[in-house]
């Protein structure tokens, strides 16, 4: 296995940004990565393993990859020594691997270890023994039990999964994958998503490949997650051959490995543009003897047998393209046995946009009433558009409007074009035109238009801008001045007709409500209007997503409703099931209608297909159960439908004897030396059978349980001896009726010393202005719990802060802090039930730069939460329990000139008898830390999970002892 990472690693921020920002971002650098599995070195005399694997590695090195993905089966001995020896023959790869911050390897069953008690030199039947596995994981810095992980590099999000451990819904691996992909798919820094593991989801029939049922089970669980989160490429090994599939998606349960034609979304064999689904590639060709093919799967695009090699992927971020090649180990530079490309549009494939069909169904709804601010003489108009349609008309029907005010109608002052952008067909055949009609010249001279030289009805997203500064009219396409002499026009002494009161309309003629001849066909997004002429530098910045809003008088992004089909469920056969789509949202209106469809599994009778909530009875299933999948689409009150359906999976289990229900009780808080009672008495059996109980500790400082086989067990909290607190402990309760069993977990949080904020006191923990005043980057962390409502209309109660909440005067603003807030008043008018966590800073002029937890989740639950806020000078992020819940970017800097202390439990600016309110916090605070740098996501997670604290840049850490 080999990991090679050169250059700067871009760690995923998991930032969730609004769709309105999803325009073209500055592209990361291009780079190359390679992948292969099944090197299978055994000993130096095995020419089918050792020699060929070294030849494959040598060929990899010739291509200078920056990342190398290992797909499992690195050694067939009891340890990795022979694999390590192979790597040492390639010093550049070996040294780069050991300088890397990440270890992109997937584990096969030969790396899972075995139960043999033989010596370390024993064969252990071709698997690592226990010592060999431990050495392997330690060598690549992987924690046992956490062999699934992700990392980011130059715009690519890599996710490694483990097909040898529990992967079912609800497992640790499934929950991690679901959260990881949901964040990555909405992160603007992520251009591509690549998933890799050992056992392939799909394969043709081959000799000695073994049973494929487990691989199909893995596919049925994870393929829907890949579909929902725009995964691009899926890599696997295990089969000692090379095979690539056409883009695939999940369509139903219990698919056979050769009956997948309904899943193919693009039947092209080598070139794909914005394909739906993923391209799966098997690359088990690192050195083990190859598996001959015995059948051909219909979804296969290409496959190669009887050879050894690797997959090379060139990531062309500058071209929104990746290019893959399978290269065998033959003489330099290697023979390309297969190649493919995947291209993305400039805009996200799943972004929202206005859709037009050349008629009135959608366009008649996108109209902005005229106001004085929209009646302009100097202007800039901008819009994203996409079309591949050529109307082929040469008469009045040739102008297909993107955006306009005034429109094309009867000439005369008050009835002419104030400004607009359109596609001109006919003789111009798809060129872009823009401009205005003048009010102060002869009718024959009124049309003042600029035009592109090139055609843009090519099916790609383009950014069109027209600007008028009173002397020149200019047309920009994709950030630069359009080519050709007609892209600029002298407009000296020409005034646009801004006297009309027609609305600004997107997608059709502003001047004639019944004229569908000018209706656009294609997609439009992010229409903007300024009352000034943007410079060429500002136009380029707008194209790359950096908008100068000075003078902006209109911004009209597309807004489509977002369906939410609810969480995946596990139910018993014949049980009633409810599907709930009430969590679906529409940002600028309301949901008007729902449309449910069953897309997989045994057919069931739905109570409704058009209700927000519906019910059905789970079918009877055999051993192994079944998976039912349902898709929800929604339409809003303006007639806009969701861009993508949301899917939900219902896992139906075979349960002739209902399982008992384990209940370990509510989470507990205690102090060192106290006696804790674990009470499982609320557990029950649906059929009333008697239960047996068994308690076991799964996490935290070890303790001795009395009566671990009783419903109620006790233990004494150990002395913490000034260890960082709070410290978590976890206990697992298993109950059984003699046939079926179930489990539940309870968490016990123990503390030694903390600051009890009672709503009328505070604590200053430091007041070193020079050290603690931070102006370019910071991290603030704290453990906190409360059951109190924020309760005031101001609603902000500081947990930890420096600078405080003041009058927005310079030097009287928040330098940094974390606090509770009652939430938006329009949602919680009495500030009850919406107690959220907020954090951030204020600039020197009092501008709020805050991040916050969702309004619909309250944090005044009495539970301990680990809160961290980081700022690196550009990105502000908020983490709760090591999961990023909000993020934003800003060029503002914190007001670091104030002299207030770092204060717990109240406003840092408050002084007795002063003008500022104390805004007391009620609850407990512990383990407050401050750094003069932004901690990484991994460092935050390490503090939360393992209590490991990196003191680099730490300027304060108070355990409150």
HELIX and SHEET records of a PDB file:
HELIX    1   1 UNK A   19  UNK A   21  5                                   3    
HELIX    2   2 UNK A   47  UNK A   51  3                                   5    
HELIX    3   3 UNK A   52  UNK A   62  1                                  11    
HELIX    4   4 UNK A   81  UNK A   88  1                                   8    
HELIX    5   5 UNK A   91  UNK A   98  1                                   8    
HELIX    6   6 UNK A  109  UNK A  111  5                                   3    
HELIX    7   7 UNK A  124  UNK A  126  5                                   3    
HELIX    8   8 UNK A  130  UNK A  139  1                                  10    
HELIX    9   9 UNK A  172  UNK A  184  1                                  13    
HELIX   10  10 UNK A  213  UNK A  228  1                                  16    
HELIX   11  11 UNK A  261  UNK A  263  5                                   3    
HELIX   12  12 UNK A  317  UNK A  319  5                                   3    
HELIX   13  13 UNK A  363  UNK A  365  5                                   3    
HELIX   14  14 UNK A  372  UNK A  374  5                                   3    
HELIX   15  15 UNK A  396  UNK A  398  5                                   3    
HELIX   16  16 UNK A  426  UNK A  428  5                                   3    
HELIX   17  17 UNK A  443  UNK A  445  5                                   3    
HELIX   18  18 UNK A  485  UNK A  487  5                                   3    
HELIX   19  19 UNK A  536  UNK A  543  1                                   8    
HELIX   20  20 UNK A  769  UNK A  772  1                                   4    
HELIX   21  21 UNK A  937  UNK A  946  1                                  10    
SHEET    1   A 6 UNK A  67  UNK A  70  0                                        
SHEET    2   A 6 UNK A  31  UNK A  36  1                                        
SHEET    3   A 6 UNK A 309  UNK A 316 -1                                        
SHEET    4   A 6 UNK A 321  UNK A 328 -1                                        
SHEET    5   A 6 UNK A 336  UNK A 343 -1                                        
SHEET    6   A 6 UNK A 271  UNK A 273  1                                        
SHEET    1   B 7 UNK A 149  UNK A 153  0                                        
SHEET    2   B 7 UNK A 156  UNK A 160 -1                                        
SHEET    3   B 7 UNK A 192  UNK A 199  1                                        
SHEET    4   B 7 UNK A 233  UNK A 237  1                                        
SHEET    5   B 7 UNK A 279  UNK A 283  1                                        
SHEET    6   B 7 UNK A 242  UNK A 245 -1                                        
SHEET    7   B 7 UNK A 300  UNK A 304 -1                                        
SHEET    1   C 6 UNK A 354  UNK A 357  0                                        
SHEET    2   C 6 UNK A 521  UNK A 530 -1                                        
SHEET    3   C 6 UNK A 379  UNK A 386 -1                                        
SHEET    4   C 6 UNK A 461  UNK A 468 -1                                        
SHEET    5   C 6 UNK A 472  UNK A 477 -1                                        
SHEET    6   C 6 UNK A 480  UNK A 481 -1                                        
SHEET    1   D 3 UNK A 354  UNK A 357  0                                        
SHEET    2   D 3 UNK A 521  UNK A 530 -1                                        
SHEET    3   D 3 UNK A 552  UNK A 556 -1                                        
SHEET    1   E 6 UNK A 354  UNK A 357  0                                        
SHEET    2   E 6 UNK A 521  UNK A 530 -1                                        
SHEET    3   E 6 UNK A 379  UNK A 386 -1                                        
SHEET    4   E 6 UNK A 461  UNK A 468 -1                                        
SHEET    5   E 6 UNK A 472  UNK A 477 -1                                        
SHEET    6   E 6 UNK A 488  UNK A 490 -1                                        
SHEET    1   F 6 UNK A 367  UNK A 368  0                                        
SHEET    2   F 6 UNK A 504  UNK A 506 -1                                        
SHEET    3   F 6 UNK A 399  UNK A 405 -1                                        
SHEET    4   F 6 UNK A 419  UNK A 424 -1                                        
SHEET    5   F 6 UNK A 431  UNK A 437 -1                                        
SHEET    6   F 6 UNK A 447  UNK A 455 -1                                        
SHEET    1   G 4 UNK A 569  UNK A 572  0                                        
SHEET    2   G 4 UNK A 646  UNK A 653  1                                        
SHEET    3   G 4 UNK A 626  UNK A 636 -1                                        
SHEET    4   G 4 UNK A 591  UNK A 600 -1                                        
SHEET    1   H 2 UNK A 576  UNK A 580  0                                        
SHEET    2   H 2 UNK A 613  UNK A 617 -1                                        
SHEET    1   I 4 UNK A 668  UNK A 671  0                                        
SHEET    2   I 4 UNK A 741  UNK A 751  1                                        
SHEET    3   I 4 UNK A 727  UNK A 736 -1                                        
SHEET    4   I 4 UNK A 692  UNK A 699 -1                                        
SHEET    1   J 2 UNK A 675  UNK A 679  0                                        
SHEET    2   J 2 UNK A 712  UNK A 716 -1                                        
SHEET    1   K 6 UNK A 755  UNK A 758  0                                        
SHEET    2   K 6 UNK A 922  UNK A 931 -1                                        
SHEET    3   K 6 UNK A 778  UNK A 785 -1                                        
SHEET    4   K 6 UNK A 865  UNK A 871 -1                                        
SHEET    5   K 6 UNK A 875  UNK A 880 -1                                        
SHEET    6   K 6 UNK A 883  UNK A 889 -1                                        
SHEET    1   L 3 UNK A 755  UNK A 758  0                                        
SHEET    2   L 3 UNK A 922  UNK A 931 -1                                        
SHEET    3   L 3 UNK A 954  UNK A 958 -1                                        
SHEET    1   M 6 UNK A 763  UNK A 766  0                                        
SHEET    2   M 6 UNK A 902  UNK A 904 -1                                        
SHEET    3   M 6 UNK A 796  UNK A 802 -1                                        
SHEET    4   M 6 UNK A 816  UNK A 821 -1                                        
SHEET    5   M 6 UNK A 836  UNK A 842 -1                                        
SHEET    6   M 6 UNK A 848  UNK A 852 -1                                        
END                                                                             
